[in-house]
Structures are given as C-alpha cells and as structure tokens.
C-alpha cells in the first residue's frame, strides 16, 4: 500500500530526513517511534505532501505520489490526523465530520455513515456541540472519525494519545485494533507511548536524527537497542 524509498528532506542547512525507507501493507499497523525532534512529524508531513522532499520516492498503491499536493493525496486515499488534532473549533461536531467527506461528491458526501457512531458513540450525543467545547479526548475521537469518513486506504495518526485521558486512550486503541483486524486499511501510527504502540503494531521503525536506526516485527520492539533510542 505505502512504499517509501530513500527519502531526504532539508530544513535550511539541517538534514532533517536521511534516506528514510519504509513499507506498509494493507491490514498492517506500523509504529513510528523516537524521541521528540528526531524527524517523526517531518516524515509524516512529507508523506502527506505538506512538506517537500529533496529526493526519494513515495508510492501509494503502486502510484508515484512524491510530487502531488496534499489534496491530491487525500483524494487518492491518504487521511492524516495531525498532532494536536486541528479540528474546526467553531464548527459543530456534525460539520466537522462532514468536512471529512469533502473529497467526495454528490450522494456520497451527504450521509455520515453509522459506523462512525458505532466506533465513537460520544460523537452522536454531541453532534450539535461546537468542536471547541469538547474535551481533548473527544476532539481526538472527532479527528479520527473525520479522517475515516474519507474512506482512506492509509490513515496516518500523529501522537493520538498526547494529552488524552486513559479511558479514551483505551477507546482509541480499540478502534485502531478493529481497523487493523478489518484488513482494508493501512495504519501508520506515530507514537511516544511505547506500551500503546507495542500493543497495536505489526511492525515498528525507530527514527533518530532523521534516520532509521531500528526496524522489525512487533516481537522485536522490546529489544535493548530499541529502548536505548527511546529513553530520555
């Protein structure tokens, strides 16, 4: 589904991504790990087209999307839930959800699927409340639901547990697990909460100073080599 080859990116004179490669199949969850400031969010923004790349290639479902704009990538099936959620605070929950269907046309964009309310029941109860009035955890659920309404082939989640109460972290984990088991979507999970990532991932990748320093199957995540790059 997603194949990234030797991605390089610069911010001024800083070499922020150094030959990063990864592969992610439909039905898999890849955990992207690393301390703050090592390039994780930069990589995600490059995959979404928010930041340009200096060299390398990004392929989605066999198509080269390296030079496409963010809205073009969204139309091809990438959904991005950014760090900090970035919901529309002055719009209602329902209006926020409808924004997730903006890439669709006609009848497809007219109805919010009931599946969203099954995954996140609290949203149905708060349809007419403004997004800014929701708690941080509820806003995160709203951001994920909005992304899912685009029917993505790949969903990118940037720090979905940041600043979220434990009960909602558990709910979000259950949704990610359900999506993975459903098998029709690839999940790229950028996360600092090791136990959360370990419980959900099929494979992992650790970044340090913009390059991949460890990667492998979920069973290898507990190795001392991985923990050394995550310890503060």
N, C-alpha and C positions, 0 to 999 in steps of 0.2 A: 504493500500500500504506500508506504513512505520510504524513500531511499535517498540518503544524503551522502554526497561524495566530496571529501576534502574541502570543506567549507572554510574560507578565510574571510575575516572581516576586520576592519580597522576603525578606530575612533581617534581621529587626528593621527598622531605618531604612534599610538598604542595599538599593538596587535592583539585584538580582543578575542578572536577565534582563530585557532591554529590547526588547520587541516582536520576539522571535525567530520567524522563519518558515522552514520548510523543507519539501521534498517529496522523497519517495524511492519509487521504483517497485520492484516485484518483479524480481529479477535484477540489481539495481544495488547498488553499494557507494558509500556517501557517506562521505568522510573529514571528520571534525570536528577542526579544527586550532586551535591557540592556545597561548599560554604558560600556565604554572601560574597558577591563581587567577583565570582570566578568565570562568569560568562553565560550562566544558565538562561536568564531572561533575554540576553542579547541573542542567543541561539534561537529562542522561540520567536522573537520578533523578526529574525531573518527568515525563518520558516514561513511566517505569515506575510512577509513582504513589507513589513513596517520599516525595516532597516535594509539597506542594500548590502550585497556581498561583493567582496573584491574578486574572489574566484571560487570555483567549486560548482556543484550542481545539486539542485533539489528536484526530485521526481515524485509525483503523486500518481499512483495507479498507472505507472509507465509513461506518464507525460512530463516533459521538462517544464517546470513552472518557475525556474530560477529568476526570470526577469518579469514575471507577472505582478500586477498591482494587487494590494490586499483584497479589494472587492472581487477581482477575477479569481483569486484563490478561494475565496469564500464560495463563489458560485460553482467551483469545481469540487467542493466538498470538505474544506477545512474550516473548522469552528475553533475560535480562540477565546478562552476565559482568562482574561489578564489578571495579574496580581493586583489586588485592590478592588476587584470586581467590576468597577466602572459601569454600574447600572445608571439609568437616567433617573436622577433623584426626584425630579419634579413631575415625571410621568407616573401613572398608576402601574400597578403590577401587571394588569392586563395589557396596557400599552407597551410596557417593556417586553412582554412576551411576544406581542405582535411584531415588534422590531426584529425579532429573531427570524421571522418569515419574510423579511424584506426582499430577499433574493428570489423568492417565489413569485408566481404571477397568478392572477385570476382566482379561481376557486381554491387552489392550494393554499393561498395566503389568507383565506377568510375564516378558517376554523382552527382554534387551538386544540390540538389532539388531547384526548382524555388521558392518554398515557402520562403526560406531564404531571397531571394532578395525582395520578397514582404513585408516581415517583416522589413527588413533593406535595403532599396533601395540604400543607400550610398555605401554599400559594392560592389554592382555590378559595380558602377562607378570607384571603386578603386581596382579592382581585381589584377592588376599588380603592385600596390604600395607595398612597404615593410611595414610590420605591425608597425615597429618603427617610420614610418613617419606619422602615423595617429594621430589625436588628442586623448586626453584621453577618450572623449565620444565615438569617433569612435572605439577605441580599446575595449571599454566595449561592444559595439554592436557586434564587431567581436568575442569577447569571448563568448557571449551568443549564437550567431549564431553557432559557432563551437560546443558548447555543444549540441545544438538542433539537429545537424546533426547525433548525435549518436542515435537518436530516443529513448530518455530516458523515463523510467516510472516515475522517480523522478528527478527533477532538483533542485540543491542547489545553491542559489545565496548569496554570502557573500559581503554585503555592495555595491550593484551595483550602488548606487548614489554617492559614495565617489569621490569627486573631479571632478564631471561632471557638465557641463553647464546646466542650467534649461531647455532649449529646448530639449536636448537629454534625460534628466530625464523624461520629459513628454513622449517622444517616447518609452523609455524603459518601463514606466508604462503601456502604451497602449499595448505593446507586452505581458507583464505579464497578463494583464486583458484578452486579447484574448486567451492566452493559458489556463487560468483558465476556461473561458467560453466554450472552446472547449471540456473540460471534460475528456481528455485522458491522463493527466499527473498530478502528484502531485508536488506542488511547496513549497519549504522551503526557506523563504526569511529572511535573517539576515539583519537587518536594524536599523540605528540610527535615520534616518529622519522619525519622527513619522507620519507626515501627509501622506507621501508616503505609508508607511506600512498600515496605517489605511484605506486608500482608496482602497487597494487591497486585504487585508486579509479576510478570512472567520473566522479564529480564531487566537489567539495570545498566546505567552508564554514569560514571563519575567524571565531572569536569574539575580541573584545577588550572588556574591561569590560562583559561581559554583552550585547553586541550584535553583530550580523553586520556585519563590516567588509569582507568579500570573499567571493565565491562564484562558482562557474562550473564548466566542464568540466575534466577532468583535465589537458588540454593547457595550461591557463592557470595551473596551480599554480606554475610556475617564475617567474612574474612578480615584479618587484621589489616590487610592492605587497603580495603575499602574504608574501614573505620578510621584509619590514620588520616585519610583525606577529608573526613567529615568532622573530626574532633576540632573543637575551638581551641 
